[in-house]
Amino acid sequence: MPRFGSGRAAREAGDEASRPERAERPSHYDRRAKLIRRTPLTSTGTVRLTFRVVDGRPFVFFPGYFVTVESEIPGVGRRHSPYCILSRPGRAPVFELIVRLVDGGDRSAYLASLGVGDLLAFRGPGGHSMLPRDDSLDLVLLGTGVGIGPLLSLTGELLSRGFTRPIRLFWGLRLAEDICLTDELDALAEDHPSFSYRISLSQPPPGWKGLRGRLTESVPPLLGSLGGSDYRLVGNGAMTEEMAVALGDMGVGKEVIYREAYFNGKHHPEPAVLAAIHSRFVASDLLAPSALDVGDLFRLERPLGRRPTPPKKD
């Protein structure tokens, strides 16, 4: 789920809830879509929800866009939650969401409670396009959990447009039971030799032959070069921030690093964690790992994407 709202917005929402005597304002969530299909994807609570827009208004989006859902939760009140779109733009006015049902998560439980034919109140779509500005660069995509949604939308859209540069997708999950959507991913890989994907499990079962560990552990050793690529980082804010900072330290420019944190959005990487990620990179085409020995604090203080200037020696 993408970042949404602010402290001020939350306070204002709380103020409104505490003043029942005030006349209710018209809702900005006046768009409507009907649930036409509900597809369980995993035994661990991941579902695919397919909606058709029924309000007669245009529904135009790009990969990376989201819709913000309004829900009325008993005992809690009205809540608003953004969800990135899984499907490709060419399928509008039908769109799909991928949702992970979280224990105690009233907002995901609301979506889970919807039945086929029920109406969804929402606003959007809106957000930032993930489409690359430079089609001469390779794409390296890293997503955790339901962060696969916009990355799959992006991949399908680019390949349908004839994008020929290599696209490498790395998907981080916890358990083998969390794996889904492999039929679609396999079909894309079979039809488009320029596309490949790999799954990394942080808690792999015995005999697992895929990647092991978090993406910050499993992906750096697989990147033989860092230049000439566009990076998309989506999902857990710990992963997106740690990988973004590490890539910047290796010499990757911030203009080719797109990140979208669904949670842990204010995560600040520990120096020791960054040092460990640096040590896993094998690429040396931009800034060799040995050049990073200038002090963890110095690296953390500089802006993302700029090469560090070593401290002057006395």
C-alpha positions in Angstrom: 0.0 0.0 0.0 1.6 3.3 -1.0 2.3 6.2 1.3 -0.7 8.3 2.0 -1.8 11.2 4.1 0.1 13.3 6.6 0.1 14.0 10.3 -1.9 17.2 9.6 -4.4 15.3 7.6 -4.7 12.6 10.3 -5.2 15.3 12.9 -7.9 17.0 10.9 -9.6 13.7 10.3 -9.6 13.1 14.1 -11.0 16.6 14.7 -13.8 16.0 12.3 -14.7 12.7 14.0 -14.8 14.4 17.4 -17.3 17.1 16.3 -20.5 15.2 15.3 -22.5 18.5 15.5 -20.7 19.8 12.4 -22.5 19.1 9.1 -20.8 16.4 7.1 -18.9 17.6 4.1 -19.6 16.1 0.7 -17.2 13.2 0.2 -14.4 13.5 -2.4 -14.6 9.7 -2.7 -17.5 9.9 -5.2 -16.2 7.4 -7.7 -17.8 4.0 -7.9 -16.6 0.6 -9.1 -18.2 -2.8 -8.9 -16.4 -5.9 -7.7 -16.7 -8.4 -10.6 -14.2 -11.1 -9.5 -12.5 -12.1 -6.3 -9.5 -14.5 -6.6 -7.6 -15.9 -3.6 -4.0 -16.1 -4.6 -2.3 -17.7 -1.5 -3.2 -19.5 1.7 -1.5 -16.7 3.6 -4.1 -14.1 2.7 -3.2 -12.5 -0.6 -6.2 -11.9 -2.8 -6.8 -10.3 -6.2 -9.8 -8.1 -6.6 -11.1 -7.2 -10.0 -13.3 -4.1 -10.3 -15.2 -2.4 -13.2 -15.7 1.4 -13.0 -19.4 2.1 -13.2 -19.7 5.8 -12.7 -19.4 6.6 -16.4 -16.3 8.8 -15.9 -12.9 8.3 -17.6 -10.5 6.0 -15.8 -7.0 6.8 -17.0 -3.8 5.7 -15.3 -0.2 4.7 -15.8 1.8 1.9 -14.0 2.5 3.1 -10.5 -0.9 4.8 -10.1 -3.2 4.0 -7.2 -6.8 4.4 -6.2 -7.8 5.5 -2.6 -10.5 3.5 -1.2 -13.1 4.8 1.3 -14.4 2.3 3.9 -16.8 2.6 6.8 -15.5 0.3 9.5 -17.8 -0.5 12.4 -16.4 0.8 15.7 -13.7 2.7 13.9 -15.4 5.1 11.4 -14.5 6.2 7.9 -11.1 5.4 6.7 -9.2 6.0 3.5 -6.5 3.7 2.1 -4.5 3.8 -1.1 -3.9 0.7 -3.2 -1.6 0.4 -6.2 -3.2 -0.9 -9.4 -2.1 -4.4 -10.5 -3.5 -4.4 -14.0 -2.2 -2.8 -17.2 -3.7 0.5 -18.4 -5.1 -1.1 -21.5 -7.7 -3.0 -19.5 -9.5 0.2 -18.2 -12.2 0.7 -17.1 -11.5 -2.7 -15.5 -8.8 -2.6 -12.9 -7.3 -5.0 -10.4 -5.8 -4.6 -6.9 -3.6 -7.1 -5.0 -4.2 -7.0 -1.3 -2.7 -8.9 1.6 -5.1 -9.5 4.5 -3.3 -8.6 7.7 -4.3 -9.8 11.1 -5.9 -6.9 12.9 -5.9 -4.9 9.7 -9.4 -3.4 9.5 -8.8 -1.7 6.1 -7.7 -4.8 4.3 -10.5 -6.7 6.1 -13.0 -4.3 4.6 -11.9 -5.1 1.1 -11.9 -8.8 2.0 -15.5 -8.5 3.1 -16.7 -7.3 -0.3 -18.7 -9.7 -2.4 -19.1 -9.9 -6.1 -21.5 -7.1 -7.1 -20.7 -4.8 -4.2 -19.8 -1.2 -4.9 -16.5 0.4 -4.0 -16.3 4.1 -3.2 -12.9 5.6 -4.2 -11.1 8.5 -5.6 -8.4 8.6 -8.3 -6.6 7.1 -10.0 -3.5 9.2 -9.1 0.1 9.0 -8.3 3.4 9.0 -10.2 4.1 7.0 -13.4 6.7 4.3 -13.2 7.3 4.4 -17.0 11.0 5.1 -17.7 11.8 8.4 -19.3 14.8 6.9 -21.1 14.1 3.8 -23.1 17.8 3.2 -23.7 18.3 2.0 -20.1 17.9 -1.5 -18.7 15.3 -1.9 -15.9 16.0 -3.5 -12.5 12.8 -3.9 -10.5 12.8 -4.8 -6.8 9.5 -5.4 -5.0 8.5 -7.0 -1.7 5.1 -8.5 -0.9 2.2 -6.8 -2.8 4.7 -4.4 -4.2 4.7 -6.8 -7.1 1.5 -5.1 -8.2 2.8 -2.0 -9.9 5.9 -3.8 -11.1 3.8 -6.4 -12.9 1.6 -3.6 -14.3 4.8 -1.8 -15.5 6.4 -4.9 -17.0 3.2 -5.9 -18.9 2.7 -2.4 -20.3 6.3 -1.9 -21.4 6.5 -5.3 -23.1 3.2 -4.7 -24.9 4.6 -1.4 -26.2 7.6 -3.2 -27.7 10.2 -2.2 -25.0 13.3 -4.3 -25.9 15.8 -3.4 -23.1 16.4 -6.1 -20.5 14.0 -6.1 -17.6 15.0 -7.9 -14.4 12.5 -8.4 -11.7 13.4 -9.5 -8.2 10.5 -10.3 -5.8 11.1 -10.6 -2.1 8.7 -12.8 0.0 8.8 -14.4 3.4 7.4 -17.9 2.8 7.0 -20.2 -0.2 3.3 -20.1 0.6 3.3 -16.4 -0.3 4.3 -17.1 -3.9 1.6 -16.3 -6.5 1.2 -14.9 -10.0 3.8 -17.2 -11.4 1.6 -18.2 -14.3 1.6 -14.6 -15.5 5.3 -14.0 -14.8 6.2 -17.2 -16.6 4.1 -16.3 -19.6 5.8 -12.9 -19.9 9.2 -14.5 -19.6 8.4 -17.1 -22.3 7.0 -14.5 -24.7 9.7 -11.9 -24.1 13.3 -13.1 -23.8 14.3 -9.7 -22.5 12.3 -10.2 -19.3 13.3 -12.4 -16.4 12.3 -12.7 -12.8 13.6 -14.4 -9.6 11.9 -14.8 -6.2 13.9 -14.5 -3.0 12.5 -16.0 0.2 13.6 -14.7 3.6 12.4 -17.9 5.3 12.9 -20.5 2.6 11.9 -24.1 3.2 14.3 -27.1 2.9 15.1 -27.8 -0.7 14.3 -24.2 -2.0 16.2 -23.6 -5.2 15.5 -19.9 -5.6 17.2 -17.0 -4.0 17.5 -16.8 -0.3 17.4 -13.9 2.1 16.0 -10.3 1.8 16.5 -8.5 -1.4 19.2 -6.4 0.1 21.1 -9.7 0.7 20.3 -11.7 -2.5 20.3 -9.0 -5.2 23.6 -7.1 -5.0 25.7 -10.1 -5.8 23.6 -10.6 -9.0 24.2 -7.1 -10.4 27.3 -7.4 -12.5 27.1 -3.7 -13.4 25.1 -0.8 -12.0 25.4 1.8 -14.7 23.0 1.9 -17.7 20.0 0.8 -15.6 16.9 2.4 -14.2 15.8 1.1 -10.8 12.3 0.7 -9.3 12.1 -0.1 -5.6 8.6 -0.9 -4.2 7.3 -2.3 -0.9 8.8 -2.4 2.5 10.3 1.0 3.3 13.3 -0.7 5.0 14.2 -2.4 1.6 13.4 0.7 -0.5 15.5 3.1 1.6 18.4 0.7 2.3 18.8 -0.2 -1.4 18.3 3.3 -2.6 21.0 4.7 -0.3 23.3 1.8 -1.1 22.9 2.2 -4.8 23.6 5.9 -4.4 26.7 5.2 -2.5 27.8 2.9 -5.3 27.5 5.8 -7.7 24.0 5.4 -9.1 22.3 8.7 -9.7 19.2 9.5 -7.8 17.4 10.4 -11.1 17.3 6.7 -12.0 16.1 5.4 -8.6 12.4 5.4 -8.1 11.1 4.2 -4.7 7.7 3.7 -3.2 7.4 2.6 0.4 4.2 1.0 1.5 5.1 1.0 5.1 8.2 1.9 7.2 8.3 5.0 5.1 10.5 6.9 7.6 13.1 4.1 7.9 16.7 5.3 8.4 19.3 2.7 7.5 21.8 1.7 10.2 25.4 2.3 9.2 26.3 -1.3 9.8 23.4 -2.5 7.6 24.5 -0.3 4.8 28.1 -1.5 5.2 26.9 -5.0 4.9 24.9 -4.2 1.7 27.9 -2.5 0.2 30.1 -5.5 0.8 27.7 -7.7 -1.2 27.9 -5.7 -4.4 30.1 -7.2 -7.1 29.7 -4.3 -9.6 32.7 -2.0 -10.0 31.7 0.0 -13.1 30.7 3.1 -11.2 32.2 3.3 -7.7 34.2 0.3 -6.5 33.2 -1.0 -3.0 36.8 -0.4 -1.8 36.2 3.3 -2.3 33.5 3.3 0.3 35.8 3.1 3.2 35.3 6.7 4.1 33.2 6.2 7.2 29.6 5.2 7.6 28.5 8.5 9.1 30.0 10.4 6.2 28.1 8.3 3.7 24.8 8.7 5.5 25.1 12.5 5.7 25.6 13.1 2.0 22.6 13.5 -0.4 21.5 10.3 -2.2 23.1 9.8 -5.6 26.2 12.0 -5.2 29.7 10.5 -5.2 31.3 11.0 -1.8 34.4 13.2 -1.5 36.8 11.6 0.9 37.7 13.7 4.0 40.9 15.6 3.8 43.8 14.1 5.6 45.7 16.2 8.1 
